[in-house]
């Protein structure tokens, strides 16, 4: 288990270091998604399978897709095609694919063991998380919903295209 | 939590946080600064979950959910600001928006 943690931690640190040093935004996002996968693996090893799933679905899924959308929006132009051709070179995606392959091997190893990490004594089931979330932390959930509403309104207001509107 | 020490996870969270902070300080591209903030938030969440797993409580995971919510709201507003910046200055350089200073 400790070896698995070390492998995932190494992948996470390396992918994060690559993220903050890339010049191309899409390359950086690819490495960051791999880093999020590695952190999700660590969550799984820590006995938090619910959080591991959320990390992949919400963080690597929704939030990163938002980033990719904006990058694509900003790159409208003739040089975008040239960039696209440049991005498809093997050097661009070999690094993330290799790191993701390490995580895939690790996942396969955990599943082949039969006794996954969530079976350990320290595992916290999603049922318990839900009970605590909607129990003592109910006020926090309400505040989070207000925060999300504020974020939605703010993003809509800031993202408007019309320039003559009063700001 | 078999075999993994709490200190190891906390050190990993600290390393990830420092990497994110380095990215935030070094990069001048607004998009990369946003990504660096995401890295820092993720590292903080990792520390929360590790501490929750240490004591076998669900509170750490609950706080990770709150961090996730906050990150989603922050990214939506931040990316809208990035779009506005690109629209007005035709660049993603954070120093281009420094005219408030003058």
HADDOCK unambig.tbl for C-alpha pairs under 7 A between the chains (distance, minus, plus):
assign (segid A and resid 1 and name CA) (segid B and resid 2 and name CA) 6.86 0.50 0.50
assign (segid A and resid 1 and name CA) (segid B and resid 3 and name CA) 6.37 0.50 0.50
assign (segid A and resid 2 and name CA) (segid B and resid 3 and name CA) 5.59 0.50 0.50
assign (segid A and resid 2 and name CA) (segid B and resid 4 and name CA) 5.40 0.50 0.50
assign (segid A and resid 9 and name CA) (segid B and resid 12 and name CA) 6.79 0.50 0.50
assign (segid A and resid 13 and name CA) (segid B and resid 16 and name CA) 6.37 0.50 0.50
assign (segid A and resid 17 and name CA) (segid B and resid 19 and name CA) 6.61 0.50 0.50
assign (segid A and resid 20 and name CA) (segid B and resid 23 and name CA) 5.22 0.50 0.50
assign (segid A and resid 20 and name CA) (segid B and resid 36 and name CA) 7.00 0.50 0.50
assign (segid A and resid 46 and name CA) (segid B and resid 1 and name CA) 5.40 0.50 0.50
assign (segid A and resid 46 and name CA) (segid B and resid 50 and name CA) 6.79 0.50 0.50
assign (segid A and resid 46 and name CA) (segid B and resid 53 and name CA) 6.23 0.50 0.50
assign (segid A and resid 47 and name CA) (segid B and resid 1 and name CA) 6.57 0.50 0.50
assign (segid A and resid 47 and name CA) (segid B and resid 53 and name CA) 6.79 0.50 0.50
assign (segid A and resid 51 and name CA) (segid B and resid 61 and name CA) 6.57 0.50 0.50
assign (segid A and resid 63 and name CA) (segid B and resid 72 and name CA) 6.46 0.50 0.50
assign (segid A and resid 70 and name CA) (segid B and resid 79 and name CA) 7.00 0.50 0.50
assign (segid A and resid 120 and name CA) (segid B and resid 1 and name CA) 6.71 0.50 0.50
assign (segid A and resid 122 and name CA) (segid B and resid 1 and name CA) 5.44 0.50 0.50
assign (segid A and resid 122 and name CA) (segid B and resid 53 and name CA) 6.21 0.50 0.50
assign (segid A and resid 122 and name CA) (segid B and resid 56 and name CA) 5.18 0.50 0.50
assign (segid A and resid 123 and name CA) (segid B and resid 56 and name CA) 6.83 0.50 0.50
assign (segid A and resid 124 and name CA) (segid B and resid 56 and name CA) 6.50 0.50 0.50
assign (segid A and resid 124 and name CA) (segid B and resid 57 and name CA) 6.89 0.50 0.50
assign (segid A and resid 124 and name CA) (segid B and resid 58 and name CA) 6.21 0.50 0.50
assign (segid A and resid 128 and name CA) (segid B and resid 58 and name CA) 6.48 0.50 0.50
assign (segid A and resid 129 and name CA) (segid B and resid 58 and name CA) 5.13 0.50 0.50
assign (segid A and resid 129 and name CA) (segid B and resid 61 and name CA) 6.80 0.50 0.50
assign (segid A and resid 129 and name CA) (segid B and resid 62 and name CA) 6.44 0.50 0.50
assign (segid A and resid 132 and name CA) (segid B and resid 58 and name CA) 6.71 0.50 0.50
assign (segid A and resid 133 and name CA) (segid B and resid 62 and name CA) 5.85 0.50 0.50
assign (segid A and resid 144 and name CA) (segid B and resid 66 and name CA) 6.84 0.50 0.50
assign (segid A and resid 144 and name CA) (segid B and resid 69 and name CA) 6.55 0.50 0.50
assign (segid A and resid 147 and name CA) (segid B and resid 73 and name CA) 6.94 0.50 0.50
assign (segid A and resid 148 and name CA) (segid B and resid 73 and name CA) 5.49 0.50 0.50
assign (segid A and resid 151 and name CA) (segid B and resid 73 and name CA) 4.78 0.50 0.50
assign (segid A and resid 151 and name CA) (segid B and resid 74 and name CA) 6.95 0.50 0.50
assign (segid A and resid 151 and name CA) (segid B and resid 76 and name CA) 6.57 0.50 0.50
assign (segid A and resid 151 and name CA) (segid B and resid 77 and name CA) 5.94 0.50 0.50
assign (segid A and resid 154 and name CA) (segid B and resid 77 and name CA) 6.04 0.50 0.50
assign (segid A and resid 155 and name CA) (segid B and resid 76 and name CA) 5.75 0.50 0.50
assign (segid A and resid 155 and name CA) (segid B and resid 77 and name CA) 4.58 0.50 0.50
assign (segid A and resid 155 and name CA) (segid B and resid 80 and name CA) 5.42 0.50 0.50
assign (segid A and resid 158 and name CA) (segid B and resid 80 and name CA) 5.55 0.50 0.50
assign (segid A and resid 158 and name CA) (segid B and resid 81 and name CA) 6.29 0.50 0.50
assign (segid A and resid 158 and name CA) (segid B and resid 84 and name CA) 6.93 0.50 0.50
assign (segid A and resid 159 and name CA) (segid B and resid 80 and name CA) 4.88 0.50 0.50
assign (segid A and resid 159 and name CA) (segid B and resid 83 and name CA) 6.83 0.50 0.50
assign (segid A and resid 159 and name CA) (segid B and resid 84 and name CA) 6.65 0.50 0.50
